[in-house]
Amino acid sequence: MSRVLGLLLSLVVGLVIGLAGAFVQAQRLLVDSPWGVVPIPWGVLLVWIALVAAIRGATWGVGTRWAGWTVFVGWLISTIVLSADSPSGDVALSGGGRQMTYLLAGVVIASAAASLPLPRSADRRRNP
């Protein structure tokens, strides 16, 4: 029963990261340099770090890689829903280059994090 609750909580965490990430990923810092203005996309990096930390934390906390995959699926569902047009025509996550990089690289990074094996301490706890 606790494993099922952990998986449901993992899904909710993924949904929340996807919801917040759709808006935070657009944040950037513009730095003046001799070559012009250089944008530093700190929002994308922050969301990717939070996503990987949540995936690995869920995997370790629940003791199964399924928890990491449920975080990933929750993030992906939120991201795809927020990429679609709303009835009023608004889009939270547009189709620009930065947004496509956020989505595609996020899928690669998150699936890699979810595919990593369990830490030894979590694996011993599951199979004593």
Contacts in CASP RR format, 6 or more apart in sequence:
PFRMAT RR
TARGET T0000
AUTHOR 0000-0000-0000
METHOD contacts of the structure
MODEL  1
MSRVLGLLLSLVVGLVIGLAGAFVQAQRLLVDSPWGVVPIPWGVLLVWIA
LVAAIRGATWGVGTRWAGWTVFVGWLISTIVLSADSPSGDVALSGGGRQM
TYLLAGVVIASAAASLPLPRSADRRRNP
3 62 0 8 1.000
3 63 0 8 1.000
3 64 0 8 1.000
6 58 0 8 1.000
6 62 0 8 1.000
6 67 0 8 1.000
7 62 0 8 1.000
7 66 0 8 1.000
7 67 0 8 1.000
7 70 0 8 1.000
9 58 0 8 1.000
10 54 0 8 1.000
10 58 0 8 1.000
10 62 0 8 1.000
10 67 0 8 1.000
10 68 0 8 1.000
10 70 0 8 1.000
10 71 0 8 1.000
11 70 0 8 1.000
11 71 0 8 1.000
11 73 0 8 1.000
11 74 0 8 1.000
13 54 0 8 1.000
13 58 0 8 1.000
13 71 0 8 1.000
14 51 0 8 1.000
14 54 0 8 1.000
14 70 0 8 1.000
14 71 0 8 1.000
14 72 0 8 1.000
14 73 0 8 1.000
14 74 0 8 1.000
14 75 0 8 1.000
14 78 0 8 1.000
15 74 0 8 1.000
15 75 0 8 1.000
15 77 0 8 1.000
15 78 0 8 1.000
16 78 0 8 1.000
17 47 0 8 1.000
17 50 0 8 1.000
17 51 0 8 1.000
17 54 0 8 1.000
17 71 0 8 1.000
17 74 0 8 1.000
17 75 0 8 1.000
17 78 0 8 1.000
18 47 0 8 1.000
18 74 0 8 1.000
18 75 0 8 1.000
18 78 0 8 1.000
18 79 0 8 1.000
18 82 0 8 1.000
19 78 0 8 1.000
19 82 0 8 1.000
20 47 0 8 1.000
21 43 0 8 1.000
21 47 0 8 1.000
21 79 0 8 1.000
22 78 0 8 1.000
22 79 0 8 1.000
22 82 0 8 1.000
22 83 0 8 1.000
22 92 0 8 1.000
22 93 0 8 1.000
23 92 0 8 1.000
24 43 0 8 1.000
24 46 0 8 1.000
24 47 0 8 1.000
25 41 0 8 1.000
25 43 0 8 1.000
25 44 0 8 1.000
25 47 0 8 1.000
25 93 0 8 1.000
25 98 0 8 1.000
25 99 0 8 1.000
25 102 0 8 1.000
26 43 0 8 1.000
26 98 0 8 1.000
26 99 0 8 1.000
27 41 0 8 1.000
27 42 0 8 1.000
27 43 0 8 1.000
27 46 0 8 1.000
28 39 0 8 1.000
28 40 0 8 1.000
28 41 0 8 1.000
28 42 0 8 1.000
28 43 0 8 1.000
29 39 0 8 1.000
29 40 0 8 1.000
29 42 0 8 1.000
30 37 0 8 1.000
30 38 0 8 1.000
30 39 0 8 1.000
30 40 0 8 1.000
31 37 0 8 1.000
31 38 0 8 1.000
31 39 0 8 1.000
31 40 0 8 1.000
32 38 0 8 1.000
41 98 0 8 1.000
44 98 0 8 1.000
44 101 0 8 1.000
44 102 0 8 1.000
47 102 0 8 1.000
48 105 0 8 1.000
48 106 0 8 1.000
48 109 0 8 1.000
51 71 0 8 1.000
51 72 0 8 1.000
51 75 0 8 1.000
51 106 0 8 1.000
51 109 0 8 1.000
51 110 0 8 1.000
51 113 0 8 1.000
52 109 0 8 1.000
52 110 0 8 1.000
52 113 0 8 1.000
54 68 0 8 1.000
54 71 0 8 1.000
55 68 0 8 1.000
55 71 0 8 1.000
55 72 0 8 1.000
55 110 0 8 1.000
55 113 0 8 1.000
55 114 0 8 1.000
56 68 0 8 1.000
56 113 0 8 1.000
56 116 0 8 1.000
57 67 0 8 1.000
57 68 0 8 1.000
58 67 0 8 1.000
58 68 0 8 1.000
58 70 0 8 1.000
58 71 0 8 1.000
59 65 0 8 1.000
59 67 0 8 1.000
59 68 0 8 1.000
59 114 0 8 1.000
59 116 0 8 1.000
59 118 0 8 1.000
59 122 0 8 1.000
60 118 0 8 1.000
60 119 0 8 1.000
60 121 0 8 1.000
60 122 0 8 1.000
61 67 0 8 1.000
61 122 0 8 1.000
62 68 0 8 1.000
63 118 0 8 1.000
63 122 0 8 1.000
63 123 0 8 1.000
63 125 0 8 1.000
63 126 0 8 1.000
64 118 0 8 1.000
64 126 0 8 1.000
65 114 0 8 1.000
65 115 0 8 1.000
65 116 0 8 1.000
65 117 0 8 1.000
65 118 0 8 1.000
68 113 0 8 1.000
68 114 0 8 1.000
69 114 0 8 1.000
71 110 0 8 1.000
71 114 0 8 1.000
72 110 0 8 1.000
72 111 0 8 1.000
72 113 0 8 1.000
72 114 0 8 1.000
75 110 0 8 1.000
76 107 0 8 1.000
76 110 0 8 1.000
79 93 0 8 1.000
79 103 0 8 1.000
82 91 0 8 1.000
82 92 0 8 1.000
82 93 0 8 1.000
83 91 0 8 1.000
83 92 0 8 1.000
83 93 0 8 1.000
83 95 0 8 1.000
83 99 0 8 1.000
83 103 0 8 1.000
84 91 0 8 1.000
85 91 0 8 1.000
93 99 0 8 1.000
93 102 0 8 1.000
93 103 0 8 1.000
117 123 0 8 1.000
118 126 0 8 1.000
END
